[in-house]
C-alpha cells in the first residue's frame, strides 16, 4: 500500500479527480467536511436512495455500478437539491445542522478572501478555473442578505460545481 500511495501515478493528473463520487461519498462526505452536527443518518440514507444508491439494497450481488452511472439529469438535480438542503437554516431535514459561516470563523477565516480560499480548499482542493473562482467570489459579496446567508449560498454553489462531484 505504501508503494502505491507514494507512486507518482497516484498523484498524476490522469488519476486526480477522475472518478464520479457515489451518492454515499457525496452526501456523507459533504456532511463531514461541513462538520455537520447531528446530521441524521436516516435523512442521508434517504437522499442516497433518491440518488440511486439504496443502502443495504444493491441492485445485484456485484453491488452498484460506478462512474457515469451516478450522473444523469435526475441525479444532478438531486445533488443540487441536497447542496441547498445541507446548508439551509430551515425547511429541510438538514436545517441548521451545518453553519458554514461558523465553520469559517472557527478556523479564523474572517475576510471574504479567506472564506473563498477556505471553502475552495476544503471542498474542491482549490481546483476550479479562474473564471469560476471569480464568479464564486462575486457571489459572496453580492446581494443584500446577511453575511451568514451569503456564505451559505456561496457554499451551496461550490457543492453544485461539476468539480465537487469528482474524487
KOLKOL-165644 format. One line per 8 residues: number of its first residue (from 1); for each residue x, y, z of C-alpha. Coordinates in Angstrom, 1 decimal, m for minus. Layout:
NUM> X Y Z; ...
END
This chain:
1> 0.0 0.0 0.0; 2.9 2.4 0.8; 4.4 1.8 m2.6; 1.1 2.5 m4.3; 0.4 5.7 m2.3; 3.9 7.1 m2.9; 3.8 6.4 m6.6; 3.8 9.3 m9.0
9> 0.9 7.6 m10.8; m1.2 8.0 m7.7; m0.8 11.8 m7.9; m0.8 12.1 m11.7; m3.3 14.5 m13.3; m4.7 11.5 m15.2; m5.7 10.0 m11.8; m6.8 13.1 m9.9
17> m10.5 13.8 m9.7; m11.4 11.3 m12.4; m13.9 9.3 m10.5; m17.5 10.4 m10.0; m18.5 10.3 m6.4; m21.1 7.8 m5.4; m24.2 9.2 m3.5; m22.8 7.9 m0.2
25> m19.5 9.6 m0.8; m21.3 12.8 m1.9; m23.7 13.1 1.0; m21.6 11.7 3.9; m18.5 13.5 2.6; m20.4 16.8 2.4; m21.8 16.4 6.0; m18.3 15.6 7.3
33> m16.5 18.4 5.5; m19.0 20.9 6.7; m18.7 19.4 10.2; m22.5 18.9 10.4; m23.7 18.4 13.9; m26.3 15.8 14.5; m26.9 15.2 10.8; m29.5 12.4 10.6
41> m28.1 9.2 9.1; m31.6 8.3 8.1; m32.0 11.6 6.2; m28.7 11.0 4.5; m29.7 7.4 3.5; m33.0 8.8 2.1; m31.0 11.2 m0.1; m28.7 8.4 m1.2
49> m31.8 6.3 m2.2; m33.1 9.2 m4.2; m29.8 9.5 m5.9; m29.9 5.8 m6.9; m27.9 4.1 m4.0; m30.3 2.4 m1.6; m28.1 1.4 1.3; m28.0 m2.3 2.1
57> m30.0 m3.0 m1.1; m27.6 m3.2 m4.0; m29.1 m4.0 m7.4; m27.3 m7.3 m7.6; m24.6 m9.3 m5.9; m21.9 m7.3 m7.7; m23.1 m4.1 m6.0; m23.6 m0.8 m7.5
65> m22.2 0.4 m10.8; m19.6 3.2 m10.6; m18.7 6.2 m12.6; m21.1 7.7 m15.1; m23.9 5.6 m13.7; m24.2 8.1 m10.8; m24.8 11.1 m13.1; m27.9 11.8 m15.1
73> m30.4 14.7 m15.3; m32.3 13.4 m12.3; m29.3 12.7 m10.0; m27.7 16.1 m10.9; m30.9 17.8 m9.8; m30.9 15.7 m6.7; m27.3 16.5 m5.8; m28.1 20.2 m6.3
81> m31.2 19.9 m4.1; m29.0 18.2 m1.4; m26.5 21.0 m1.7; m29.2 23.5 m1.0; m30.7 21.4 1.9; m27.4 20.7 3.7; m26.7 24.4 4.1; m30.2 25.6 4.8
89> m31.2 27.2 8.1; m34.8 25.9 7.9; m37.2 24.0 5.7; m35.1 20.8 5.1; m34.3 17.7 7.1; m30.8 19.1 7.5; m31.9 22.6 8.5; m29.5 24.1 11.0
97> m27.2 21.1 11.1; m24.4 22.9 9.3; m23.3 26.5 9.6; m20.7 27.4 7.0; m20.2 30.9 8.5; m19.5 29.5 11.9; m17.2 26.9 10.4; m15.1 29.6 8.6
105> m15.0 31.6 11.8; m13.9 28.5 13.8; m10.8 28.3 11.6; m10.1 32.0 11.8; m11.3 32.8 8.3; m13.0 36.2 8.6; m12.3 38.2 5.4; m14.1 37.4 2.2
113> m10.9 36.3 0.5; m10.1 34.0 3.4; m13.6 32.5 3.2; m13.3 31.9 m0.5; m9.9 30.2 m0.1; m11.0 28.2 2.9; m14.1 26.6 1.3; m12.5 26.1 m2.1
121> m9.6 24.3 m0.4; m11.9 22.3 1.8; m14.4 21.3 m0.8; m12.6 21.1 m4.1; m8.9 21.2 m3.1; m8.8 24.8 m4.6; m9.1 23.3 m8.1; m11.5 25.5 m10.0
129> m11.0 27.5 m13.2; m10.0 31.2 m12.6; m13.3 32.5 m14.0; m15.3 30.1 m11.8; m13.3 31.3 m8.8; m14.1 34.9 m9.7; m17.8 34.3 m10.1; m17.9 32.4 m6.8
137> m16.1 35.3 m5.0; m18.5 37.7 m6.5; m21.5 35.7 m5.2; m20.1 36.1 m1.7; m20.2 39.8 m1.9; m23.3 40.3 m4.0; m26.7 40.7 m2.5; m28.4 42.3 0.4
145> m28.6 39.1 2.5; m26.7 38.7 5.8; m23.1 37.6 5.7; m24.2 34.2 7.0; m26.7 33.7 4.2; m24.2 34.8 1.6; m21.7 32.3 2.9; m24.4 29.6 2.8
153> m25.3 30.5 m0.8; m21.5 30.5 m1.7; m21.0 27.0 m0.2; m24.1 25.8 m2.0; m22.7 27.0 m5.3; m19.4 25.1 m4.6; m21.3 22.0 m3.8; m23.1 22.3 m7.1
161> m20.0 22.5 m9.2; m19.0 19.7 m11.5; m15.6 19.6 m9.7; m17.3 18.7 m6.4; m18.9 15.6 m8.0; m15.4 14.2 m8.7; m13.0 12.5 m6.4
END
